[in-house]
Amino acid sequence: MDLMEKIVSLAKRRGFIFPTSEIYGGVSSIYDYGHYGVLLKNNIKQLWWNDNVLKREDILGLDSAVILHPKVWEASGHLSSFTDPLIECKSCHQRFRADHLYEGKFGEVKTIDGKPRCVFCGGELTEEKKFNLMFKTFVGPVEDNTSVVYLRPETAQGIFVDFKLINTVYRKKLPFGIAQIGKAFRNEITPGNFTFRMREFEQMEIEFFVSPGSDEKWHEYWLTERLTWYKKNGIKESKLRLRRHEKNELSHYSKATFDIEYLFPWGWGELEGIANRTDFDLKQHQKYSGKDMTYFDEENKKSYIPYVIEPSAGADRATLAFLLDAYEEDGKRVVLKLNPRLAPVKIAVFPLIANKEEIVTYARKIYEKLKQNFITVWDDRGNIGKRYYAQDEIGTPWCITVDYDTMKNSTVTVRDRNSTKQERIKVTNLNSYFEKKLYLN
């Protein structure tokens, strides 16, 4: 079993991630997050939010709507150019992204008379046609062309259309950014690799507005800033790299784009894109809306449309990367060596013997106190070894065991997840002990 299969198995077995609507056969490449998955992804999002919004003076938060005015997508170019090349097998009706097929992502492409054939059944393929990736729906009771809207394929445009209002209300000087975390939807032709490429996913995006001419300096700044963020939160440096887009890869709006890539089990894949979008978006929305989208520079007494640097990360891809990077097999146990700040559960409390009322009562008091400050779980099922292994699999950094000695000297055993070493800690020192541990990590 390769690493990806192990992660998919662990994610389902321990309630991190599993297929949506599974009792009905599921929906292709759409997933639900269970309790531990929600906690892990929320920790990643909260850490991102704390570092990029709450700890900075130059970035404001936003939560824009999923459904925007359809003219937004006309202005942004999504209606005309947000497409993939689609081909279909005339025999088995399997659909492919043409570029993925020819790159061999589905296996070796066979040809007959020089024409490529379906990798699954050998059938004849249709000609390429453009397929728009946006999900279409309707607003109101009448389903006609006047009520067509789209589920947003990215969170960025909600920031751009609110730029002028936010600038007016908060009176921020350039450079400043607007950040948001939210759902996006893309009707991918060939999604896959678990949560790497999904049809419903979550983005963590910043649009950082700068004066023209300073854009390249700020682009370099965000490349360093975002790469450092993954490293300091536990991703191994050897599994990360920066890759610059070639000219033929660049989006129509981009002056330069770099991907932070992670070495997934199938190879290098995008974790986060950091693009210099120039002034394209604000100019387009000014053109299509007829509204002034300029920024007035009081220091230089002139108006201009700002350039934008965009660090755009996937919350689901980040969650997958942190899971993969933390996974280790140590003898008989499987352990997720997650950074304690990201771990779904920080502490597990065990009574050594579940049928000894005195020990259970004491352990419950410790549990009730610790959960006021830390995400803490209670476990009194089975033998102590199995409880340790269960917590190792969900990445819990520390386990507390209350035993007979606790009754005598008010100390407990604290076991470290990574090393499995145990030490006796005074019950009265537990809060400060774990606060220090979390701070150091």
C-alpha positions, 0 to 999 in steps of 0.5 A: 500500500503506498502512502496515498492509500494509507492516508485515505484509509487513515482519514476514513478510519479515524474520521478525518475525511470521507466521501460525501453521501457515501450511502448513496454511492458518493459524489465524485471528488466531493468530500466531508470532513469528520470531527478530527478533520474539521478540527485540523482544517480549522486549526490551519485556517485559524493559524493562517488568519492569525498570521496574515490578518490578526497579527498585521496592521496592513491586511483586513478581513472579508467574507464575500458572497458565494453568488456574485452578480454575473457581470463580475465573471464577464469582467474577470474573463471567466465566462470567456476563458475559464475553460479546459479542453474536453474530449470524450470517448465515443464508445465508453463516454469517458471524459478527459482533459485533453492536456492530461490525456496527452501528458500520459496522466491516465496511462500510455496513449495508444494511436490507430492511424496516427489518431489517439485512442481512449486509454480505457477501452481503445475507442475513438475520441471526439475533437477537443471542445472548450468546457467552462468550469463554472457551476451555473444556477438560477436566482429566483423562481424563473429559470431563464437567461435573465436569472442565470448566476454562477457559484464562484470559482475563486474568492478573489473577485469578491475582494476586487468588487469590494475594494473601493468600498473597503478603501473608503470605509477603512481609509488604508494607505497602500500597500494594504491587503484584503484577505478571506477564507471561503468556498469555491466551486469548479466543475473539474473534468478530471478531478482526483488524488483525494482532496488535491483536486475537488469540485467543492473546495476552500481557499485562503486568499490575500489580494495585496494592493500596491503602487505600480512600480513596487509590485515586483518587490512585494511579489518577492516579499510574499514568495518568502513570507508564504514559503516560510509559513509552511516550513515553520508549521511543520512541512519538511523543507525538502518537500517544498519548492518554488516553481516559476510559471513559464510564459505559456502557463501564465494566466491572461492577467499575470505578469509573473506567477510562482507556485509553492509546490509540495512533493506529493506521493504522485510528484510535485503539485501546487500547494499555493499560487502567488501571482502578480495580477498587475492592475488587470482586475480593478481595470476590468471592473471599472470598465464593466461597472462604470464605477471608479476603482482608482486609489488616491495617493495623498502623498503624491496627490495623484490617482491610479489603479493599484497593482495586486499581488495574490497569495492564493492557498487551498485549505484542503490541499494544505490539510492534505499536505500536512497530513502526508508530511506528518504520517510516519510508521514507527514499529507497530504504531502509525503516528501523525507527527503534526505540529501541536498547534495544528493537531486536532486534539492537544491532550488526551486524559486516561484513567489507568483503570476504568472501573476504579471510581477514585481514579476515574473521578480524579481523572475527570476533574483533570479533564474538565479543568484542562478542556477549559484551555485546550482541546482535550478528549477523554478515553477510558476504553480498552487497555492503555496501549491501544488508547495510546496508539489511537491517539497517535493516529489522530496526532494528539501530542500528549496523553495523561494517565491518572494512576494509583500514584496520582492518589498518593502524590498528585502527579500524573504520567504525561506521554509525548507522542513523538518520542513516547517518553513519559514523565511525572508532572504535578497536577497543579503544573499541567496548565503551565506545562502545556502552555509552554509546550505549545508556545515552544512549538 
